[in-house]
Amino acid sequence: MTTSTDRFATGGVGNVFFFVDDLEAAVTWYSARLGRDPVTRGGALVAFDLNGTTLTLHQQDDLNSPGPAGTSPYWTVEDVDAVVDDWTSNGATVHRGPKTVFTGERLCQLLDPFGNLFSVRQVTAGHDPAPPSGTSAVTAPHTLTADEAVQALPDRASAFYSALQNEHFVLESARSITVSESSSRASLYLTTLSSALVAFGFLARTDYALAFLTVIIPVVFLLGLFTYERLLETSLEDVAALESIQRIRGVYATLLPGAGRYFPRPSGPHGPNEMLPIGRRASWIGVFFTTATAIATVNSIVAGAGVAIITVQVLDEPAPSIVIGLGTAAFLALLHGLYQEYRYASLRTFLQDGRG
């Protein structure tokens, strides 16, 4: 079976034609520029051999005339800039370049005095995309690095806005995950605590009640500490994600005149980012209205109850034991609040530094 490859087997470029209005003047000029004499003369054309590829100068006619076109072969040279200096000082003009592209090639297009485009390329070490002699002209494509891909982007503004939209979506997903995790962890702790209280209800009038409390209270308290710490982390993550979203919305607000009213940036204690000003005199009380604080309060009461039970066993006096237990609960709740305030203050400083 005949394949398309069999019907159209190609090698390298064999001959490049330049059409000129003055053949003899063009031959003289190119002989000087190329540093060699023609190898073929006949009729309306003169040909030069350029290391295996033929450059043919042809007198213009009714079918072809001089001038740059959409296709331009590039001739390999040792020093593009030296060729540009020599050719431009002898009547050629720079049409495009010179510049180094992401493949490592340095390229330049030159217009000769006859209006034709002569393009040259210089290959830097380790970046020659041409196949070695004797191998197929079809090779694996050059694999771009990340930096090269960024440099090759045709429209960086569109790419930037696309990246902003993707980042906005990722941040919204991250916020959703933190809320879901917070709910799950708080539910796990409260379910464990309520189950322990139900179990104690069945054992309250038995000889095993004290032993049960001795075991279960430390377990519930430790679970509460772990839950509180993670709830605090997720709330900080949520605030950080929200702050990033607000910055992105700030970019959206600049897209068109008047767009800012569709993307207002909340501020003050009633904005969606009201957690950010925690620690200021006007909003410090906000620290007591988080899920983490609710768990910390309940867990402090659990710890206070444990201390009261131990105290009553030692002193055999209920009243002092209750006072000591309440004091312990209040002290632990205060410590939790101060710790939470410290964490939020650290985050607020970090975000403000990031804005700067």
C-alpha positions as CSV (number, residue, x, y, z in Angstrom):
1,M,0.0,0.0,0.0
2,T,1.3,3.4,-0.9
3,T,1.4,5.9,2.0
4,S,1.4,9.6,1.9
5,T,5.0,9.5,3.1
6,D,5.9,7.4,0.0
7,R,4.2,9.8,-2.3
8,F,5.8,12.9,-0.8
9,A,9.2,12.0,0.6
10,T,11.2,15.2,1.2
11,G,14.8,16.1,2.1
12,G,16.2,19.4,3.1
13,V,15.7,22.6,1.2
14,G,17.6,22.3,-2.1
15,N,17.2,25.7,-3.9
16,V,16.0,29.1,-2.9
17,F,15.1,31.6,-5.6
18,F,15.4,35.4,-5.3
19,F,13.9,37.5,-8.0
20,V,15.7,40.7,-8.8
21,D,15.1,43.6,-11.1
22,D,18.8,43.9,-12.0
23,L,20.4,40.5,-12.3
24,E,24.0,41.6,-12.9
25,A,24.0,44.1,-10.0
26,A,22.5,41.5,-7.7
27,V,25.2,38.9,-8.7
28,T,28.0,41.5,-8.0
29,W,26.4,42.4,-4.6
30,Y,25.8,38.8,-3.5
31,S,29.3,37.7,-4.6
32,A,30.8,40.3,-2.3
33,R,28.4,39.5,0.6
34,L,28.7,35.7,0.4
35,G,32.5,35.7,-0.4
36,R,32.1,33.4,-3.4
37,D,31.5,33.3,-7.1
38,P,28.4,31.8,-8.8
39,V,28.6,28.1,-9.7
40,T,25.9,28.3,-12.4
41,R,25.0,30.9,-15.0
42,G,22.4,30.6,-17.7
43,G,19.6,32.6,-19.2
44,A,17.8,34.6,-16.6
45,L,19.4,33.0,-13.5
46,V,22.7,32.8,-11.6
47,A,23.2,30.2,-8.8
48,F,25.5,30.2,-5.8
49,D,26.3,27.0,-3.8
50,L,25.9,27.7,0.0
51,N,27.3,24.5,1.6
52,G,24.9,22.2,-0.3
53,T,21.9,24.5,-0.7
54,T,21.6,26.6,-3.9
55,L,20.7,30.3,-3.8
56,T,19.5,31.3,-7.2
57,L,19.2,34.9,-8.4
58,H,16.5,35.1,-11.1
59,Q,15.6,38.1,-13.3
60,Q,12.1,39.2,-12.4
61,D,9.4,38.5,-14.9
62,D,5.6,38.7,-15.3
63,L,5.1,35.9,-12.7
64,N,7.5,36.8,-9.9
65,S,8.9,40.1,-8.6
66,P,11.2,41.0,-5.8
67,G,9.9,41.5,-2.3
68,P,9.5,39.8,1.1
69,A,6.7,37.1,1.3
70,G,5.1,35.0,4.0
71,T,7.8,32.3,3.8
72,S,11.4,33.0,4.6
73,P,14.2,30.3,4.8
74,Y,16.9,31.0,7.3
75,W,20.5,30.5,6.4
76,T,22.8,29.3,9.2
77,V,25.8,31.6,9.9
78,E,28.4,31.7,12.7
79,D,27.6,35.3,13.8
80,V,24.3,36.9,13.0
81,D,25.3,40.3,14.4
82,A,28.5,40.3,12.2
83,V,26.5,39.5,9.1
84,V,23.9,42.2,10.0
85,D,26.7,44.8,10.4
86,D,28.4,43.9,7.1
87,W,25.2,43.7,5.1
88,T,23.6,46.9,6.4
89,S,26.8,48.8,5.8
90,N,26.6,47.7,2.1
91,G,23.0,48.6,1.3
92,A,20.9,46.0,3.1
93,T,18.3,47.0,5.7
94,V,17.1,45.1,8.8
95,H,13.5,43.8,8.3
96,R,13.1,41.9,11.5
97,G,15.4,41.3,14.5
98,P,18.0,40.5,15.3
99,K,16.7,38.7,18.4
100,T,17.3,35.4,20.3
101,V,14.2,33.2,20.6
102,F,13.4,30.5,23.1
103,T,14.9,27.7,21.0
104,G,18.3,29.3,21.5
105,E,18.6,30.6,17.9
106,R,19.5,34.1,17.1
107,L,17.6,35.3,14.1
108,C,17.5,38.2,11.8
109,Q,15.7,39.1,8.5
110,L,17.5,41.4,6.1
111,L,16.2,43.1,3.0
112,D,18.8,43.2,0.2
113,P,19.1,46.2,-2.1
114,F,16.8,44.4,-4.5
115,G,13.9,44.0,-2.1
116,N,14.3,40.3,-1.3
117,L,14.3,38.9,2.2
118,F,17.5,37.1,3.2
119,S,17.1,35.6,6.7
120,V,20.0,34.3,8.9
121,R,20.2,32.2,12.0
122,Q,22.9,31.6,14.5
123,V,22.8,28.5,16.8
124,T,24.1,28.7,20.3
125,A,25.9,25.8,21.9
126,G,23.6,23.0,23.0
127,H,20.5,24.4,21.2
128,D,20.9,23.4,17.6
129,P,17.5,22.2,16.5
130,A,18.8,21.0,13.1
131,P,19.4,17.2,12.7
132,P,22.9,15.9,12.5
133,S,24.2,15.1,9.0
134,G,22.8,11.9,7.6
135,T,19.8,11.8,9.9
136,S,16.1,12.4,9.2
137,A,15.0,16.0,8.9
138,V,12.0,15.1,11.2
139,T,13.1,15.2,14.8
140,A,11.3,15.3,18.2
141,P,10.1,18.8,19.0
142,H,12.0,20.9,21.4
143,T,10.5,20.6,24.9
144,L,9.9,24.0,26.5
145,T,11.0,24.7,30.0
146,A,8.5,26.6,32.3
147,D,10.5,29.8,31.9
148,E,10.6,29.4,28.1
149,A,6.9,28.8,28.0
150,V,6.2,32.0,29.9
151,Q,8.4,33.9,27.5
152,A,6.6,32.4,24.5
153,L,3.1,33.4,25.7
154,P,1.5,35.4,22.9
155,D,-0.9,37.3,25.2
156,R,0.4,37.6,28.8
157,A,-2.4,39.9,29.9
158,S,-5.1,37.2,29.0
159,A,-2.9,34.5,30.7
160,F,-2.7,36.6,33.8
161,Y,-6.4,37.1,34.1
162,S,-7.0,33.4,33.4
163,A,-4.6,32.6,36.2
164,L,-6.4,35.0,38.5
165,Q,-9.7,33.3,37.8
166,N,-8.2,29.9,38.5
167,E,-6.7,31.1,41.7
168,H,-10.0,32.6,42.8
169,F,-11.7,29.2,42.2
170,V,-9.0,27.4,44.2
171,L,-9.3,29.8,47.1
172,E,-13.1,29.4,47.2
173,S,-12.6,25.7,47.2
174,A,-10.1,25.9,50.0
175,R,-12.6,28.0,52.1
176,S,-15.3,25.4,51.5
177,I,-12.9,22.7,52.7
178,T,-12.0,24.6,55.9
179,V,-15.6,25.1,56.8
180,S,-16.5,21.5,56.2
181,E,-13.5,20.3,58.2
182,S,-14.4,22.6,61.1
183,S,-17.9,21.3,61.3
184,S,-16.7,17.7,61.2
185,R,-14.2,18.2,63.9
186,A,-16.5,20.1,66.2
187,S,-19.2,17.5,65.7
188,L,-16.7,14.7,66.5
189,Y,-15.7,16.3,69.8
190,L,-19.3,17.2,70.9
191,T,-20.5,13.7,69.9
192,T,-17.7,12.1,72.0
193,L,-18.5,14.4,75.0
194,S,-22.3,13.7,74.8
195,S,-21.7,9.9,74.5
196,A,-19.5,10.1,77.6
197,L,-22.1,11.9,79.5
198,V,-24.8,9.4,78.5
199,A,-22.5,6.5,79.6
200,F,-21.8,8.2,82.9
201,G,-25.6,8.6,83.4
202,F,-25.9,4.8,83.4
203,L,-22.9,4.4,85.8
204,A,-23.6,7.3,88.1
205,R,-25.1,5.2,90.9
206,T,-22.6,2.4,90.6
207,D,-19.2,1.8,92.1
208,Y,-17.6,2.3,88.6
209,A,-18.7,5.9,88.2
210,L,-15.5,7.5,89.6
211,A,-13.2,5.1,87.7
212,F,-15.1,5.9,84.5
213,L,-14.7,9.7,85.0
214,T,-11.0,9.2,85.8
215,V,-10.5,7.6,82.4
216,I,-13.0,9.5,80.2
217,I,-12.3,13.1,81.3
218,P,-8.6,13.2,80.3
219,V,-9.5,11.5,77.0
220,V,-12.3,14.1,76.2
221,F,-10.0,16.9,77.4
222,L,-7.1,15.9,75.1
223,L,-9.5,15.4,72.2
224,G,-10.8,18.9,72.9
225,L,-7.3,20.4,72.8
226,F,-6.5,18.8,69.5
227,T,-9.9,19.9,68.1
228,Y,-9.4,23.4,69.3
229,E,-6.0,23.7,67.7
230,R,-7.2,22.4,64.4
231,L,-10.3,24.6,64.4
232,L,-8.1,27.6,65.1
233,E,-5.8,26.6,62.1
234,T,-8.8,26.2,59.8
235,S,-10.2,29.6,60.8
236,L,-6.8,31.2,60.1
237,E,-6.6,29.4,56.7
238,D,-10.1,30.7,55.9
239,V,-9.2,34.3,56.8
240,A,-6.0,34.0,54.7
241,A,-7.9,32.6,51.7
242,L,-10.5,35.4,52.0
243,E,-7.9,38.1,52.1
244,S,-6.4,36.6,48.9
245,I,-9.8,36.6,47.3
246,Q,-10.3,40.2,48.3
247,R,-7.0,41.1,46.5
248,I,-8.2,39.4,43.4
249,R,-11.6,41.1,43.5
250,G,-9.6,44.4,43.8
251,V,-8.1,43.5,40.4
252,Y,-11.5,42.8,38.9
253,A,-12.7,46.2,40.2
254,T,-10.1,47.9,37.9
255,L,-11.1,46.2,34.7
256,L,-13.5,49.0,33.6
257,P,-14.5,52.4,34.9
258,G,-17.2,52.0,37.5
259,A,-16.5,48.3,38.0
260,G,-15.5,49.0,41.6
261,R,-19.1,49.2,42.8
262,Y,-19.6,45.6,41.8
263,F,-16.6,44.4,43.7
264,P,-16.6,46.3,47.0
265,R,-13.9,45.5,49.5
266,P,-15.5,45.1,52.9
267,S,-14.0,46.8,55.9
268,G,-14.8,47.2,59.6
269,P,-16.3,44.8,62.0
270,H,-19.3,44.0,59.8
271,G,-17.5,43.0,56.7
272,P,-17.0,39.3,55.6
273,N,-13.4,39.7,56.5
274,E,-14.2,41.0,60.0
275,M,-11.8,38.5,61.6
276,L,-8.9,40.5,60.2
277,P,-9.1,43.4,62.7
278,I,-9.3,41.1,65.8
279,G,-6.9,42.5,68.4
280,R,-7.9,46.2,67.9
281,R,-9.7,47.8,70.8
282,A,-12.9,48.1,68.9
283,S,-13.2,44.4,67.9
284,W,-11.2,42.3,70.3
285,I,-14.4,40.8,71.6
286,G,-14.9,39.0,68.2
287,V,-12.5,36.3,69.4
288,F,-15.2,34.9,71.7
289,F,-17.6,34.2,68.8
290,T,-15.7,31.6,66.8
291,T,-16.2,27.8,66.7
292,A,-12.8,27.3,68.2
293,T,-13.7,29.4,71.2
294,A,-17.0,27.5,71.7
295,I,-15.1,24.2,71.8
296,A,-12.4,25.8,74.0
297,T,-15.1,26.9,76.5
298,V,-16.8,23.5,76.7
299,N,-13.4,21.8,77.0
300,S,-12.4,24.1,79.8
301,I,-15.6,23.2,81.7
302,V,-14.7,19.5,81.2
303,A,-11.3,20.2,82.6
304,G,-12.8,22.2,85.5
305,A,-15.1,19.4,86.3
306,G,-12.2,17.0,86.4
307,V,-10.3,19.2,88.8
308,A,-13.4,19.6,91.0
309,I,-13.8,15.8,91.2
310,I,-10.1,15.4,92.2
311,T,-10.4,18.2,94.8
312,V,-13.5,16.8,96.4
313,Q,-11.8,13.4,96.7
314,V,-8.9,15.0,98.5
315,L,-10.6,17.6,100.6
316,D,-14.0,15.9,101.0
317,E,-15.6,19.4,100.9
318,P,-18.0,20.1,97.9
319,A,-18.1,23.9,98.2
320,P,-14.3,24.6,97.8
321,S,-14.1,21.9,95.1
322,I,-16.8,23.6,93.1
323,V,-15.0,27.0,93.4
324,I,-11.7,25.5,92.4
325,G,-13.3,23.8,89.4
326,L,-15.0,27.0,88.2
327,G,-11.7,28.9,88.7
328,T,-9.9,26.3,86.6
329,A,-12.5,26.4,83.9
330,A,-12.3,30.2,83.7
331,F,-8.5,30.2,83.7
332,L,-8.3,27.7,80.9
333,A,-10.9,29.6,78.9
334,L,-8.9,32.8,79.3
335,L,-5.7,31.0,78.2
336,H,-7.5,29.7,75.1
337,G,-8.8,33.2,74.3
338,L,-5.3,34.8,74.7
339,Y,-3.7,32.1,72.6
340,Q,-6.3,32.6,69.8
341,E,-5.9,36.3,69.9
342,Y,-2.1,35.9,69.6
343,R,-2.5,33.7,66.5
344,Y,-4.9,36.1,64.8
345,A,-2.7,39.0,65.6
346,S,0.2,37.2,64.0
347,L,-1.9,36.4,60.9
348,R,-3.0,40.0,60.7
349,T,0.6,41.3,60.8
350,F,1.6,38.8,58.1
351,L,-1.3,39.9,55.8
352,Q,-0.5,43.5,56.3
353,D,3.1,42.9,55.4
354,G,2.0,41.0,52.3
355,R,-0.1,44.0,51.2
356,G,2.9,46.3,51.6
